[in-house]
């Protein structure tokens, strides 16, 4: 009995529940950023009605969709996604809000400056590009600073990909800012720097961020297990290296480096397609709200195929011609890159996230899923058929060169399908926002 009395007492454990991480304000801020991104998509659609001289050909709708919609969505979602993935507290609201605001304001000013017909140098557009660089830096801080207090497992590949992607867009926007400000060195070298700017922004920023996100996000949406896949690792690594090499090759005038970069980018895009097939094969399927799941998963799993088409269309001229300014042609990549990949990913992500982080409780979120699932198969098919028609209609180089009247008819039909599908998606998103039960 004495020995029992001498035993040290057992530690007393606190069984009270610990407070979780409050993400409510960050969730509302992220949702607000996604709404702004949707506004940029609507503006891109409306800009097609402007005279060609005002929208500068395809430049204005492309800029509004990539720099505006995709950039703002990334500034909103990337810090939120990283914090949730690493089980870290959210970034300070002021910092995260500044990131979203700077990116959106910068994209808007750049668009307004160029569309206004201002002569070079263009201080308004140059200021917009500089603000965009600040927004990229604020996004990096919003994503990185909270990781000091993360308690979840590290995701080094994804974190490195995000960091490099934000550095790429900062460099690409800085090149544009120097050119728009009339800097002599940038103006003289702009034929080469323009290609570096395009590759860094389109593939090194948007492509890399989306690929790094789909590695985790696509299985979640499709109902598959989140696990490490070699195809995902290869895709992220190749898309991290390839666009930077292309930009560096054009900057330095190295045909070899540019060709290697273009080849690597195509391989990375092919790897993310393989990853999508693996996710599709692993998916268990959904038993409720099948239409909504079909649209969200279908969008995110179809988009990588269009990234591969875009990488091939943009990369093959570089592989053949080397680091020549003529190797970059905007029109052929518009369909697969902008419509098929970027906007389709945005629409799928918005349809998934609005019922997840939007205002309201479980009942309102359920109604949102049902609203966003309306005509899901038809809208998904129309979007991808429209993208295919626009892509083929804009190809003007061998081996595909259609008669002018055929190309025009395909462009008109494809544009009508895309415009109708985008308008329907925006209307459905608007109905979700207006829903009060």
FIDRENLO-964608 format. One record per residue (C-alpha): residue number from 1; x, y, z; residue in three letters. Coordinates in Angstrom, 1 decimal, always signed. Each point is the difference from the previous one (the first is absolute). Layout:
// FIDRENLO-964608
{r NUM, {X, Y, Z}, 'ALA'}
...
***
This chain:
// FIDRENLO-964608
{r 1, {+0.0, +0.0, +0.0}, 'UNK'}
{r 2, {+2.9, +2.4, +0.8}, 'UNK'}
{r 3, {+1.5, -0.5, -3.4}, 'UNK'}
{r 4, {-3.3, +0.8, -1.6}, 'UNK'}
{r 5, {-0.2, +3.2, +2.0}, 'UNK'}
{r 6, {+3.4, +1.0, -1.2}, 'UNK'}
{r 7, {-0.8, -0.3, -3.6}, 'UNK'}
{r 8, {-0.1, +3.4, -1.8}, 'UNK'}
{r 9, {-3.4, +1.1, -1.1}, 'UNK'}
{r 10, {-1.1, -0.2, -3.6}, 'UNK'}
{r 11, {+0.0, +3.3, -2.0}, 'UNK'}
{r 12, {-3.4, +1.7, -0.2}, 'UNK'}
{r 13, {-1.0, +0.5, -3.6}, 'UNK'}
{r 14, {-2.1, +2.9, -1.1}, 'UNK'}
{r 15, {-3.0, -1.5, -1.8}, 'UNK'}
{r 16, {-1.6, +3.3, -1.0}, 'UNK'}
{r 17, {-0.2, +0.4, -3.7}, 'UNK'}
{r 18, {+2.6, +2.3, -1.5}, 'UNK'}
{r 19, {-1.0, +2.8, -2.2}, 'UNK'}
{r 20, {+0.5, -0.7, -3.7}, 'UNK'}
{r 21, {+1.4, +2.4, -2.5}, 'UNK'}
{r 22, {-2.5, +2.7, -0.9}, 'UNK'}
{r 23, {-0.1, +0.4, -3.8}, 'UNK'}
{r 24, {-3.3, +1.8, -0.2}, 'UNK'}
{r 25, {+1.4, +3.4, -0.9}, 'UNK'}
{r 26, {+2.6, -1.4, -2.4}, 'UNK'}
{r 27, {-2.8, -2.1, -1.6}, 'UNK'}
{r 28, {-2.1, +3.1, -0.6}, 'UNK'}
{r 29, {+3.0, +1.8, -1.4}, 'UNK'}
{r 30, {+0.9, -2.9, -2.3}, 'UNK'}
{r 31, {-3.6, -0.1, -1.2}, 'UNK'}
{r 32, {+0.0, +3.7, -0.7}, 'UNK'}
{r 33, {+3.1, -0.4, -2.1}, 'UNK'}
{r 34, {-1.7, -2.8, -2.0}, 'UNK'}
{r 35, {-2.9, +2.3, -0.7}, 'UNK'}
{r 36, {+2.4, +2.6, -1.3}, 'UNK'}
{r 37, {+1.6, -2.7, -2.2}, 'UNK'}
{r 38, {-3.5, -0.7, -1.4}, 'UNK'}
{r 39, {-0.4, +3.6, -0.7}, 'UNK'}
{r 40, {+3.2, +0.0, -2.1}, 'UNK'}
{r 41, {-1.4, -3.0, -1.9}, 'UNK'}
{r 42, {-3.2, +1.9, -0.8}, 'UNK'}
{r 43, {+2.2, +3.0, -1.1}, 'UNK'}
{r 44, {+2.0, -2.3, -2.3}, 'UNK'}
{r 45, {-3.2, -1.2, -1.6}, 'UNK'}
{r 46, {-1.4, +3.5, -0.4}, 'UNK'}
{r 47, {+3.3, +1.3, -1.5}, 'UNK'}
{r 48, {-0.6, -2.2, -3.0}, 'UNK'}
{r 49, {-2.7, +2.4, -1.0}, 'UNK'}
{r 50, {+2.4, +2.9, -0.2}, 'UNK'}
{r 51, {+1.5, +1.1, -3.3}, 'UNK'}
{r 52, {+3.2, -1.9, -0.8}, 'UNK'}
{r 53, {+2.0, +3.2, +0.1}, 'UNK'}
{r 54, {-1.1, +0.6, +3.6}, 'UNK'}
{r 55, {+0.5, -3.5, +1.3}, 'UNK'}
{r 56, {+3.4, -0.2, -1.9}, 'UNK'}
{r 57, {-1.0, -3.2, -1.8}, 'UNK'}
{r 58, {-0.1, -2.8, +2.5}, 'UNK'}
{r 59, {+2.2, +1.7, +2.6}, 'UNK'}
{r 60, {-2.7, +1.6, +2.2}, 'UNK'}
{r 61, {-2.1, -3.1, +0.5}, 'UNK'}
{r 62, {+3.1, -2.1, +0.5}, 'UNK'}
{r 63, {+1.4, +2.4, +2.6}, 'UNK'}
{r 64, {-3.4, +0.2, +1.9}, 'UNK'}
{r 65, {-0.2, -3.8, +0.1}, 'UNK'}
{r 66, {+3.6, -0.8, +0.9}, 'UNK'}
{r 67, {+1.4, +3.0, +2.0}, 'UNK'}
{r 68, {-3.5, +1.1, +1.3}, 'UNK'}
{r 69, {-2.1, -3.1, +0.6}, 'UNK'}
{r 70, {+2.7, -2.7, +0.5}, 'UNK'}
{r 71, {+2.4, +2.4, +1.9}, 'UNK'}
{r 72, {-2.7, +1.2, +2.4}, 'UNK'}
{r 73, {-1.3, -3.5, +0.6}, 'UNK'}
{r 74, {+3.6, -1.2, +0.8}, 'UNK'}
{r 75, {+0.6, +2.9, +2.3}, 'UNK'}
{r 76, {-3.2, -0.8, +1.8}, 'UNK'}
{r 77, {+0.3, -3.8, +0.1}, 'UNK'}
{r 78, {+3.7, -0.8, +0.3}, 'UNK'}
{r 79, {+0.5, +1.3, +3.6}, 'UNK'}
{r 80, {-3.3, -1.6, +1.1}, 'UNK'}
{r 81, {+0.9, -3.3, -1.6}, 'UNK'}
{r 82, {+3.5, -0.1, +1.4}, 'UNK'}
{r 83, {-1.2, +0.8, +3.5}, 'UNK'}
{r 84, {-2.6, -2.7, -0.1}, 'UNK'}
{r 85, {+2.4, -2.5, -1.6}, 'UNK'}
{r 86, {+2.6, +0.5, +2.7}, 'UNK'}
{r 87, {-2.4, +0.5, +2.9}, 'UNK'}
{r 88, {+1.3, +3.5, +0.6}, 'UNK'}
{r 89, {-1.8, +3.2, +1.2}, 'UNK'}
{r 90, {-1.2, +2.2, -2.8}, 'UNK'}
{r 91, {+2.0, +3.0, -1.1}, 'UNK'}
{r 92, {-0.8, +3.4, +1.5}, 'UNK'}
{r 93, {-3.2, +1.3, -1.7}, 'UNK'}
{r 94, {+1.8, +3.3, -0.9}, 'UNK'}
{r 95, {+2.8, -1.7, -1.7}, 'UNK'}
{r 96, {-2.1, -2.5, -1.9}, 'UNK'}
{r 97, {-2.5, +2.7, -1.0}, 'UNK'}
{r 98, {+2.9, +2.2, -1.2}, 'UNK'}
{r 99, {+1.2, -2.9, -2.2}, 'UNK'}
{r 100, {-3.5, -0.4, -1.6}, 'UNK'}
{r 101, {-0.5, +3.8, -0.4}, 'UNK'}
{r 102, {+3.5, +0.7, -1.5}, 'UNK'}
{r 103, {-0.4, -2.8, -2.6}, 'UNK'}
{r 104, {-3.5, +1.0, -1.0}, 'UNK'}
{r 105, {+0.8, +3.7, -0.1}, 'UNK'}
{r 106, {+3.2, -0.6, -1.9}, 'UNK'}
{r 107, {-1.7, -2.2, -2.6}, 'UNK'}
{r 108, {-2.8, +2.6, -0.4}, 'UNK'}
{r 109, {+2.4, +3.0, -0.4}, 'UNK'}
{r 110, {+2.1, -1.9, -2.5}, 'UNK'}
{r 111, {-3.1, -0.9, -2.0}, 'UNK'}
{r 112, {-1.4, +3.6, +0.2}, 'UNK'}
{r 113, {+3.3, +1.6, -1.0}, 'UNK'}
{r 114, {+0.5, -2.1, -3.1}, 'UNK'}
{r 115, {-3.7, +0.0, -1.1}, 'UNK'}
{r 116, {-0.2, +3.8, +0.3}, 'UNK'}
{r 117, {+2.3, +0.3, -3.0}, 'UNK'}
{r 118, {+2.8, +1.8, +1.9}, 'UNK'}
{r 119, {+3.3, +0.4, -1.8}, 'UNK'}
{r 120, {+3.2, -1.5, +1.3}, 'UNK'}
{r 121, {+1.2, +0.5, +2.7}, 'UNK'}
{r 122, {-3.2, -0.8, +1.8}, 'UNK'}
{r 123, {+0.3, +1.0, +3.7}, 'UNK'}
{r 124, {-3.5, -1.3, +0.9}, 'UNK'}
{r 125, {+0.7, -3.5, -1.3}, 'UNK'}
{r 126, {+3.6, +0.1, +1.4}, 'UNK'}
{r 127, {-1.4, +0.8, +3.4}, 'UNK'}
{r 128, {-2.4, -2.8, -0.3}, 'UNK'}
{r 129, {+2.7, -2.5, -0.8}, 'UNK'}
{r 130, {+2.1, +1.3, +3.0}, 'UNK'}
{r 131, {-3.0, -0.4, +2.3}, 'UNK'}
{r 132, {-0.4, -3.6, -1.3}, 'UNK'}
{r 133, {+3.6, -0.7, +1.0}, 'UNK'}
{r 134, {-0.9, +1.3, +3.5}, 'UNK'}
{r 135, {-3.1, -2.3, +0.0}, 'UNK'}
{r 136, {+2.1, -3.0, -0.8}, 'UNK'}
{r 137, {+2.4, +0.8, +2.9}, 'UNK'}
{r 138, {-2.9, +0.5, +2.4}, 'UNK'}
{r 139, {-1.4, -3.3, -1.1}, 'UNK'}
{r 140, {+3.3, -1.8, +0.7}, 'UNK'}
{r 141, {+0.1, +1.6, +3.4}, 'UNK'}
{r 142, {-3.6, -0.9, +0.7}, 'UNK'}
{r 143, {+0.7, -3.6, -0.9}, 'UNK'}
{r 144, {+3.4, -0.3, +1.6}, 'UNK'}
{r 145, {-0.1, +1.8, +3.4}, 'UNK'}
{r 146, {-2.7, -2.1, +1.6}, 'UNK'}
{r 147, {+2.0, -3.2, -0.7}, 'UNK'}
{r 148, {+2.3, +0.8, +3.0}, 'UNK'}
{r 149, {-2.9, -1.1, +2.2}, 'UNK'}
{r 150, {-1.2, -3.0, -2.2}, 'UNK'}
{r 151, {-0.6, -3.3, +1.7}, 'UNK'}
{r 152, {-0.8, -2.1, -3.0}, 'UNK'}
{r 153, {+2.5, -1.9, -2.2}, 'UNK'}
{r 154, {+2.2, +1.9, -2.4}, 'UNK'}
{r 155, {-0.8, +0.1, -3.7}, 'UNK'}
{r 156, {+3.5, +1.1, -1.3}, 'UNK'}
{r 157, {-0.7, -0.6, -3.7}, 'UNK'}
{r 158, {-3.3, +2.0, +0.0}, 'UNK'}
{r 159, {+1.4, +2.8, +2.2}, 'UNK'}
{r 160, {+3.1, +0.3, -2.3}, 'UNK'}
{r 161, {-2.2, +0.0, -3.1}, 'UNK'}
{r 162, {-2.2, +2.8, +1.4}, 'UNK'}
{r 163, {+3.0, +2.1, +1.0}, 'UNK'}
{r 164, {+1.6, -0.4, -3.4}, 'UNK'}
{r 165, {-3.2, +0.8, -1.8}, 'UNK'}
{r 166, {-0.4, +3.2, +1.9}, 'UNK'}
{r 167, {+3.6, +0.9, -0.8}, 'UNK'}
{r 168, {-0.7, -0.7, -3.7}, 'UNK'}
{r 169, {-3.0, +2.3, -0.1}, 'UNK'}
{r 170, {+1.9, +2.7, +1.9}, 'UNK'}
{r 171, {+2.8, -0.2, -2.6}, 'UNK'}
{r 172, {-2.4, -0.1, -2.9}, 'UNK'}
{r 173, {-2.0, +3.0, +1.2}, 'UNK'}
{r 174, {+3.2, +1.9, +0.8}, 'UNK'}
{r 175, {+1.1, -0.5, -3.6}, 'UNK'}
{r 176, {-3.4, +1.4, -1.2}, 'UNK'}
{r 177, {+0.3, +2.9, +2.4}, 'UNK'}
{r 178, {+3.4, +1.0, -1.2}, 'UNK'}
{r 179, {-1.2, -0.1, -3.6}, 'UNK'}
{r 180, {-3.1, +1.9, +0.7}, 'UNK'}
{r 181, {+2.0, +2.6, +1.8}, 'UNK'}
{r 182, {+2.1, +0.5, -3.1}, 'UNK'}
{r 183, {+3.3, -1.3, +1.5}, 'UNK'}
{r 184, {+2.4, +0.1, -3.0}, 'UNK'}
{r 185, {+1.6, -3.4, +0.7}, 'UNK'}
{r 186, {-3.4, -1.7, +0.4}, 'UNK'}
{r 187, {-1.4, +1.7, -3.1}, 'UNK'}
{r 188, {+2.9, -1.0, -2.2}, 'UNK'}
{r 189, {-0.1, -3.7, +1.2}, 'UNK'}
{r 190, {-3.8, -0.2, +0.1}, 'UNK'}
{r 191, {-0.4, -2.4, -2.9}, 'UNK'}
{r 192, {+1.9, -2.6, +2.0}, 'UNK'}
{r 193, {-1.3, +1.1, +3.5}, 'UNK'}
{r 194, {-3.6, -0.1, -1.3}, 'UNK'}
{r 195, {+0.4, -3.8, -0.5}, 'UNK'}
{r 196, {+1.7, -0.4, +3.4}, 'UNK'}
{r 197, {-2.9, +2.0, +1.6}, 'UNK'}
{r 198, {-2.6, -2.2, -1.7}, 'UNK'}
{r 199, {+1.6, -3.3, +1.0}, 'UNK'}
{r 200, {+0.7, +1.0, +3.6}, 'UNK'}
{r 201, {-3.6, +1.3, +0.6}, 'UNK'}
{r 202, {-2.0, -2.7, -2.0}, 'UNK'}
{r 203, {+2.0, -3.1, +0.8}, 'UNK'}
{r 204, {+2.4, +0.9, +2.7}, 'UNK'}
{r 205, {-2.6, +1.7, +2.2}, 'UNK'}
{r 206, {-3.6, -1.1, -0.8}, 'UNK'}
{r 207, {+1.0, -3.4, -1.4}, 'UNK'}
{r 208, {+2.3, -0.8, +2.9}, 'UNK'}
{r 209, {-2.4, +1.2, +2.7}, 'UNK'}
{r 210, {-2.9, -2.0, -1.4}, 'UNK'}
{r 211, {+2.1, -3.1, -0.5}, 'UNK'}
{r 212, {+1.3, +0.2, +3.6}, 'UNK'}
{r 213, {-3.5, +0.5, +1.3}, 'UNK'}
{r 214, {-1.6, -2.8, -2.1}, 'UNK'}
{r 215, {+2.3, -2.5, +1.5}, 'UNK'}
{r 216, {-2.0, +0.3, +3.2}, 'UNK'}
{r 217, {-3.2, +1.8, -1.1}, 'UNK'}
{r 218, {-1.0, -2.3, -2.9}, 'UNK'}
{r 219, {-0.2, -3.2, +2.2}, 'UNK'}
{r 220, {-2.1, +1.9, +2.5}, 'UNK'}
{r 221, {-2.5, +1.1, -2.5}, 'UNK'}
{r 222, {-0.1, -3.3, -1.9}, 'UNK'}
{r 223, {-0.4, -2.1, +3.1}, 'UNK'}
{r 224, {+3.4, -1.7, -0.2}, 'UNK'}
{r 225, {+2.6, -0.6, +2.7}, 'UNK'}
{r 226, {+2.6, +2.8, +0.3}, 'UNK'}
{r 227, {+3.3, -1.8, -0.3}, 'UNK'}
{r 228, {+3.4, +0.8, -1.6}, 'UNK'}
{r 229, {+0.1, -1.0, -3.6}, 'UNK'}
{r 230, {+3.2, +0.0, -2.2}, 'UNK'}
{r 231, {-1.9, +1.6, -2.8}, 'UNK'}
{r 232, {-0.9, +3.0, +2.2}, 'UNK'}
{r 233, {+3.6, +0.3, +1.2}, 'UNK'}
{r 234, {+1.2, +0.0, -3.6}, 'UNK'}
{r 235, {-2.6, +2.5, -1.1}, 'UNK'}
{r 236, {+0.9, +2.5, +2.7}, 'UNK'}
{r 237, {+3.8, -0.4, -0.5}, 'UNK'}
{r 238, {-0.2, +0.3, -3.8}, 'UNK'}
{r 239, {-2.3, +3.0, +0.1}, 'UNK'}
{r 240, {+2.3, +1.6, +2.6}, 'UNK'}
{r 241, {+3.0, -0.3, -2.3}, 'UNK'}
{r 242, {-1.3, +0.2, -3.6}, 'UNK'}
{r 243, {-1.6, +3.4, -0.2}, 'UNK'}
{r 244, {+2.9, +1.6, +1.8}, 'UNK'}
{r 245, {+2.4, -1.6, -2.4}, 'UNK'}
{r 246, {-2.0, +1.3, -3.0}, 'UNK'}
{r 247, {+0.0, +3.5, +1.5}, 'UNK'}
{r 248, {+3.7, -0.2, +0.7}, 'UNK'}
{r 249, {+0.7, -1.3, -3.5}, 'UNK'}
{r 250, {-1.8, +2.9, -1.6}, 'UNK'}
{r 251, {+1.6, +2.5, +2.4}, 'UNK'}
{r 252, {+3.5, -1.3, -0.8}, 'UNK'}
{r 253, {-0.6, -0.9, -3.6}, 'UNK'}
{r 254, {+0.7, -3.7, +0.5}, 'UNK'}
{r 255, {-1.8, -2.3, -2.4}, 'UNK'}
{r 256, {+1.1, -3.1, +2.0}, 'UNK'}
{r 257, {-1.3, +1.2, +3.3}, 'UNK'}
{r 258, {-3.3, +1.2, -1.4}, 'UNK'}
{r 259, {-0.5, -3.3, -1.8}, 'UNK'}
{r 260, {+0.8, -2.1, +3.1}, 'UNK'}
{r 261, {-2.4, +2.2, +2.0}, 'UNK'}
{r 262, {-2.8, -0.4, -2.5}, 'UNK'}
{r 263, {+0.5, -3.8, -0.1}, 'UNK'}
{r 264, {+0.0, -0.2, +3.8}, 'UNK'}
{r 265, {-3.2, +2.1, +0.2}, 'UNK'}
{r 266, {-1.8, -2.4, -2.4}, 'UNK'}
{r 267, {+1.1, -2.9, +2.1}, 'UNK'}
{r 268, {-1.3, +1.6, +3.1}, 'UNK'}
{r 269, {-3.3, +0.7, -1.6}, 'UNK'}
{r 270, {-0.2, -3.6, -1.1}, 'UNK'}
{r 271, {+0.8, -1.2, +3.5}, 'UNK'}
{r 272, {-2.9, +2.0, +1.5}, 'UNK'}
{r 273, {-2.3, -1.7, -2.5}, 'UNK'}
{r 274, {+1.3, -3.4, +1.2}, 'UNK'}
{r 275, {-0.7, +1.2, +3.5}, 'UNK'}
{r 276, {-3.6, +0.8, -0.9}, 'UNK'}
{r 277, {-0.5, -3.5, -1.5}, 'UNK'}
{r 278, {+1.4, -1.5, +3.2}, 'UNK'}
{r 279, {-2.4, +2.1, +2.1}, 'UNK'}
{r 280, {-2.9, -0.9, -2.2}, 'UNK'}
{r 281, {+0.8, -3.7, +0.4}, 'UNK'}
{r 282, {+0.3, +0.3, +3.8}, 'UNK'}
{r 283, {-3.2, +1.9, +0.4}, 'UNK'}
{r 284, {-2.7, -1.9, +2.0}, 'UNK'}
{r 285, {-2.9, +2.0, -1.4}, 'UNK'}
{r 286, {-2.6, +2.1, +1.7}, 'UNK'}
{r 287, {-3.5, -1.1, +1.1}, 'UNK'}
{r 288, {-1.5, +3.4, +0.5}, 'UNK'}
{r 289, {-0.2, +3.2, -2.1}, 'UNK'}
{r 290, {+1.5, -1.8, -2.9}, 'UNK'}
{r 291, {-0.5, +2.8, -2.5}, 'UNK'}
{r 292, {+1.9, +2.5, +2.1}, 'UNK'}
{r 293, {+2.8, -2.5, +0.6}, 'UNK'}
{r 294, {+0.1, -0.8, -3.8}, 'UNK'}
{r 295, {+0.5, +3.6, -0.9}, 'UNK'}
{r 296, {+2.7, +0.8, +2.6}, 'UNK'}
{r 297, {+2.0, -3.2, -0.4}, 'UNK'}
{r 298, {-0.5, +0.0, -3.8}, 'UNK'}
{r 299, {+1.3, +3.5, -0.3}, 'UNK'}
{r 300, {+3.1, -0.6, +2.1}, 'UNK'}
{r 301, {+0.8, -3.3, -1.7}, 'UNK'}
{r 302, {-0.6, +1.3, -3.6}, 'UNK'}
{r 303, {+2.1, +3.1, +0.4}, 'UNK'}
{r 304, {+3.4, -1.7, +0.2}, 'UNK'}
{r 305, {-0.6, -1.4, -3.5}, 'UNK'}
{r 306, {-0.4, +3.6, -1.3}, 'UNK'}
{r 307, {+3.2, +1.0, +1.8}, 'UNK'}
{r 308, {+1.8, -2.7, -2.0}, 'UNK'}
{r 309, {-1.5, +1.3, -3.2}, 'UNK'}
{r 310, {+1.1, +3.6, +0.9}, 'UNK'}
{r 311, {+3.5, -1.1, +0.9}, 'UNK'}
{r 312, {+0.3, -1.9, -3.2}, 'UNK'}
{r 313, {-1.3, +2.9, -2.1}, 'UNK'}
{r 314, {+2.2, +2.5, +1.7}, 'UNK'}
{r 315, {+3.0, -2.3, +0.4}, 'UNK'}
{r 316, {+0.3, -1.6, -3.5}, 'UNK'}
{r 317, {+0.9, +3.3, -1.7}, 'UNK'}
{r 318, {+2.7, +0.6, +2.6}, 'UNK'}
{r 319, {+1.3, -3.6, -0.5}, 'UNK'}
{r 320, {+0.2, +0.6, -3.7}, 'UNK'}
{r 321, {+1.1, +3.6, -0.3}, 'UNK'}
{r 322, {+1.9, +0.5, +3.3}, 'UNK'}
{r 323, {+0.1, +3.3, +1.9}, 'UNK'}
{r 324, {-1.5, +2.1, -2.8}, 'UNK'}
{r 325, {-2.7, +2.6, +0.7}, 'UNK'}
{r 326, {-2.1, -1.5, -2.8}, 'UNK'}
{r 327, {-0.2, -3.2, +2.0}, 'UNK'}
{r 328, {-2.6, +1.5, +2.3}, 'UNK'}
{r 329, {-3.5, +0.4, -1.5}, 'UNK'}
{r 330, {-2.9, +1.1, +2.2}, 'UNK'}
{r 331, {-3.0, -1.1, -2.0}, 'UNK'}
{r 332, {+0.7, -3.8, -0.2}, 'UNK'}
{r 333, {+0.2, -0.3, +3.8}, 'UNK'}
{r 334, {-3.1, +2.0, +0.8}, 'UNK'}
{r 335, {-2.4, -2.9, -0.2}, 'UNK'}
{r 336, {+1.9, -2.7, +1.9}, 'UNK'}
{r 337, {+1.8, +2.2, +2.5}, 'UNK'}
{r 338, {-2.7, +2.6, +0.9}, 'UNK'}
{r 339, {-3.3, -1.8, -0.6}, 'UNK'}
{r 340, {+0.9, -3.6, +0.3}, 'UNK'}
{r 341, {+2.4, +0.2, +2.9}, 'UNK'}
{r 342, {-0.1, +3.2, +2.0}, 'UNK'}
{r 343, {-3.7, +1.0, -0.1}, 'UNK'}
{r 344, {-1.1, -3.7, +0.2}, 'UNK'}
{r 345, {+2.0, -0.4, +3.2}, 'UNK'}
{r 346, {-1.4, +3.2, +1.4}, 'UNK'}
{r 347, {-3.6, -1.0, -0.8}, 'UNK'}
{r 348, {+0.5, -3.4, +1.6}, 'UNK'}
{r 349, {+1.7, +1.4, +3.0}, 'UNK'}
{r 350, {-2.6, +2.7, +0.5}, 'UNK'}
{r 351, {-2.8, -2.6, -0.3}, 'UNK'}
{r 352, {+1.7, -2.1, +2.7}, 'UNK'}
{r 353, {+1.0, +2.8, +2.4}, 'UNK'}
{r 354, {-3.1, +2.2, +0.0}, 'UNK'}
{r 355, {-2.0, -2.6, +1.8}, 'UNK'}
{r 356, {+3.0, -0.8, +2.2}, 'UNK'}
{r 357, {+1.1, +3.4, +1.2}, 'UNK'}
{r 358, {-2.8, +2.3, -1.1}, 'UNK'}
{r 359, {-2.4, +1.7, +2.3}, 'UNK'}
{r 360, {-2.7, -1.9, +1.8}, 'UNK'}
{r 361, {-0.4, -3.3, +1.7}, 'UNK'}
{r 362, {-0.5, -3.6, -1.1}, 'UNK'}
{r 363, {-3.4, +0.5, -1.5}, 'UNK'}
{r 364, {+1.1, +3.0, -2.1}, 'UNK'}
{r 365, {+3.1, -1.9, -1.1}, 'UNK'}
{r 366, {-2.1, -3.0, -1.1}, 'UNK'}
{r 367, {-2.2, +2.3, -2.1}, 'UNK'}
{r 368, {+3.1, +1.5, -1.6}, 'UNK'}
{r 369, {+1.2, -3.5, -1.0}, 'UNK'}
{r 370, {-3.3, -0.7, -1.6}, 'UNK'}
{r 371, {+0.0, +3.4, -1.8}, 'UNK'}
{r 372, {+3.5, -0.5, -1.3}, 'UNK'}
{r 373, {-0.8, -3.5, -1.1}, 'UNK'}
{r 374, {-2.7, +1.1, -2.5}, 'UNK'}
{r 375, {+0.6, -1.2, -3.5}, 'UNK'}
{r 376, {+3.5, -1.2, +1.1}, 'UNK'}
{r 377, {+0.7, -2.5, -2.7}, 'UNK'}
{r 378, {-1.3, +2.4, -2.7}, 'UNK'}
{r 379, {+2.1, +2.9, +1.2}, 'UNK'}
{r 380, {+3.1, -2.1, +0.4}, 'UNK'}
{r 381, {-0.4, -1.4, -3.5}, 'UNK'}
{r 382, {-0.7, +3.4, -1.6}, 'UNK'}
{r 383, {+3.0, +1.5, +1.7}, 'UNK'}
{r 384, {+2.4, -2.6, -1.3}, 'UNK'}
{r 385, {-1.5, -0.2, -3.5}, 'UNK'}
{r 386, {+0.1, +3.8, -0.2}, 'UNK'}
{r 387, {+3.7, -0.1, +1.0}, 'UNK'}
{r 388, {+0.8, -2.6, -2.6}, 'UNK'}
{r 389, {-1.7, +2.1, -2.7}, 'UNK'}
{r 390, {+1.8, +3.2, +1.0}, 'UNK'}
{r 391, {+3.3, -1.8, +0.2}, 'UNK'}
{r 392, {-0.2, -1.6, -3.4}, 'UNK'}
{r 393, {-1.4, +3.2, -1.5}, 'UNK'}
{r 394, {+2.9, +2.1, +1.2}, 'UNK'}
{r 395, {+2.7, -2.4, -1.2}, 'UNK'}
{r 396, {+1.5, +1.7, -3.1}, 'UNK'}
{r 397, {+3.3, -1.9, -0.3}, 'UNK'}
{r 398, {+0.7, -3.4, -1.5}, 'UNK'}
{r 399, {-0.9, -2.8, +0.3}, 'UNK'}
{r 400, {-3.5, +1.4, +0.7}, 'UNK'}
{r 401, {-1.0, +2.9, -2.2}, 'UNK'}
{r 402, {-3.7, +0.3, -0.7}, 'UNK'}
{r 403, {-1.6, +2.0, -2.8}, 'UNK'}
{r 404, {-0.9, +3.5, +1.3}, 'UNK'}
{r 405, {-3.8, -0.5, -0.2}, 'UNK'}
{r 406, {+0.2, -3.3, +1.9}, 'UNK'}
{r 407, {+2.3, +1.5, +2.7}, 'UNK'}
{r 408, {-2.4, +2.9, +0.4}, 'UNK'}
{r 409, {-3.0, -2.2, +0.3}, 'UNK'}
{r 410, {+1.7, -2.2, +2.6}, 'UNK'}
{r 411, {+1.1, +3.1, +2.0}, 'UNK'}
{r 412, {-3.5, +1.4, +0.0}, 'UNK'}
{r 413, {-1.5, -3.3, +1.1}, 'UNK'}
{r 414, {+2.6, -0.6, +2.7}, 'UNK'}
{r 415, {-0.2, +3.6, +1.3}, 'UNK'}
{r 416, {-3.8, -0.3, +0.2}, 'UNK'}
{r 417, {+0.3, -3.2, +2.0}, 'UNK'}
{r 418, {+2.6, +1.4, +2.4}, 'UNK'}
{r 419, {-1.8, +3.3, +0.5}, 'UNK'}
{r 420, {-3.3, -1.7, +0.7}, 'UNK'}
{r 421, {+1.6, -2.5, +2.4}, 'UNK'}
{r 422, {+1.9, +2.7, +1.8}, 'UNK'}
{r 423, {-3.0, +2.3, +0.3}, 'UNK'}
{r 424, {-2.0, -3.0, +1.4}, 'UNK'}
{r 425, {+2.7, -0.8, +2.5}, 'UNK'}
{r 426, {+0.1, +3.7, +1.2}, 'UNK'}
{r 427, {-3.8, +0.1, +0.2}, 'UNK'}
{r 428, {-0.1, -3.1, +2.2}, 'UNK'}
{r 429, {+2.8, +1.4, +2.2}, 'UNK'}
{r 430, {-2.0, +3.2, +0.3}, 'UNK'}
{r 431, {-3.1, -2.0, +1.0}, 'UNK'}
{r 432, {+2.0, -1.6, +2.8}, 'UNK'}
{r 433, {+1.1, +3.4, +1.3}, 'UNK'}
{r 434, {-3.6, +1.3, -0.1}, 'UNK'}
{r 435, {-1.5, -3.0, +1.7}, 'UNK'}
{r 436, {-1.4, +0.8, +3.4}, 'UNK'}
{r 437, {-2.2, -3.1, +0.3}, 'UNK'}
***
